[in-house]
């Protein structure tokens, strides 16, 4: 079995999911009620008129925490393939993942100590 044939069920599932989403959207648009009014299309905030501008400035801390979350989240994804093939790779895989985990832990401790995870 070629490598592409192994991913064929995933590709078929992805195509079916996209087609179902498109078909549901089209059917909803054709048969569902669609009567936009100025009140329906206006922005709202918890059912009230918005207070202030929607394009206010955010603290850089928000972006820093978001980037750190994405960074550590993506790095943790590497644990799954390692866990799947761990028994085949042996002691070398354990040592390599130990070093990887150590680097992640040191990075997290550093970010914690410098206050990057503090929310004000």
C-alpha positions as CSV (number, residue, x, y, z in Angstrom):
1,X,0.0,0.0,0.0
2,X,1.5,3.3,-1.0
3,X,1.7,6.2,1.5
4,X,-1.0,8.2,-0.4
5,X,-3.5,5.3,-0.2
6,X,-3.2,5.4,3.6
7,X,-4.4,9.0,3.6
8,X,-7.3,8.4,1.1
9,X,-10.0,7.9,3.8
10,X,-9.0,11.2,5.5
11,X,-9.1,12.9,2.1
12,X,-12.6,11.5,1.4
13,X,-13.8,12.5,4.8
14,X,-12.5,16.0,4.3
15,X,-14.2,16.3,0.9
16,X,-17.5,15.0,2.3
17,X,-17.3,17.5,5.3
18,X,-16.6,20.4,3.0
19,X,-19.4,19.4,0.6
20,X,-21.9,19.0,3.4
21,X,-21.0,22.4,4.8
22,X,-21.5,24.0,1.4
23,X,-24.8,22.2,0.7
24,X,-26.2,23.2,4.2
25,X,-25.2,26.8,3.7
26,X,-26.8,26.9,0.2
27,X,-30.0,25.2,1.4
28,X,-30.2,27.6,4.4
29,X,-29.8,30.6,2.2
30,X,-32.4,29.4,-0.3
31,X,-35.1,28.3,2.1
32,X,-34.4,30.1,5.3
33,X,-35.8,33.6,6.2
34,X,-33.5,36.4,5.1
35,X,-34.8,39.8,5.8
36,X,-32.0,42.1,6.9
37,X,-32.9,45.4,8.5
38,X,-30.7,48.2,9.8
39,X,-31.3,47.0,13.3
40,X,-30.4,43.3,12.5
41,X,-27.1,44.1,10.8
42,X,-25.9,46.8,13.3
43,X,-23.2,45.8,15.7
44,X,-24.2,45.1,19.3
45,X,-22.5,44.3,22.5
46,X,-24.5,42.0,24.9
47,X,-27.7,43.3,23.4
48,X,-26.8,46.9,23.9
49,X,-25.4,49.6,21.6
50,X,-21.6,49.4,21.6
51,X,-19.7,51.8,23.9
52,X,-16.7,53.3,22.2
53,X,-14.8,52.3,19.1
54,X,-14.4,48.6,18.1
55,X,-10.8,49.2,17.1
56,X,-9.4,50.0,20.5
57,X,-5.7,49.2,21.3
58,X,-4.9,46.0,23.2
59,X,-2.0,45.6,25.6
60,X,1.1,43.8,24.1
61,X,0.7,41.3,27.0
62,X,-2.4,39.9,25.3
63,X,-0.4,39.1,22.1
64,X,2.6,37.8,24.1
65,X,0.4,35.3,26.1
66,X,-1.4,34.3,22.8
67,X,1.9,33.6,21.0
68,X,3.3,31.7,24.0
69,X,0.2,29.6,24.1
70,X,0.4,28.8,20.4
71,X,4.1,28.1,20.7
72,X,3.8,25.7,23.6
73,X,0.6,24.1,22.2
74,X,2.3,23.3,18.9
75,X,5.4,21.9,20.6
76,X,3.2,19.6,22.7
77,X,1.7,18.2,19.5
78,X,5.1,16.6,18.9
79,X,4.4,14.3,21.8
80,X,1.7,12.3,20.0
81,X,3.8,10.9,17.1
82,X,6.6,10.1,19.6
83,X,4.1,8.2,21.8
84,X,2.9,6.2,18.8
85,X,6.4,5.0,17.8
86,X,8.1,5.0,21.2
87,X,8.4,1.2,21.5
88,X,10.0,0.9,18.1
89,X,12.6,3.6,18.7
90,X,13.8,2.5,22.2
91,X,16.1,4.3,24.6
92,X,17.2,6.9,22.0
93,X,13.6,8.2,21.6
94,X,13.2,8.4,25.4
95,X,16.4,10.5,25.7
96,X,15.5,12.7,22.8
97,X,12.1,13.4,24.2
98,X,13.6,14.0,27.6
99,X,15.8,16.7,26.2
100,X,12.9,18.2,24.3
101,X,10.8,18.2,27.5
102,X,13.6,19.7,29.4
103,X,14.0,22.6,26.9
104,X,10.2,23.2,27.0
105,X,10.2,23.2,30.8
106,X,13.2,25.6,31.0
107,X,11.4,27.9,28.5
108,X,8.2,27.9,30.5
109,X,10.0,28.6,33.8
110,X,11.9,31.5,32.1
111,X,8.6,33.0,30.8
112,X,7.1,32.6,34.2
113,X,10.0,34.2,36.0
114,X,10.2,37.3,33.7
115,X,6.4,37.8,34.2
116,X,5.3,37.1,30.6
117,X,2.3,35.0,31.9
118,X,1.1,37.7,34.3
119,X,-2.2,39.2,33.3
120,X,-2.9,42.8,34.4
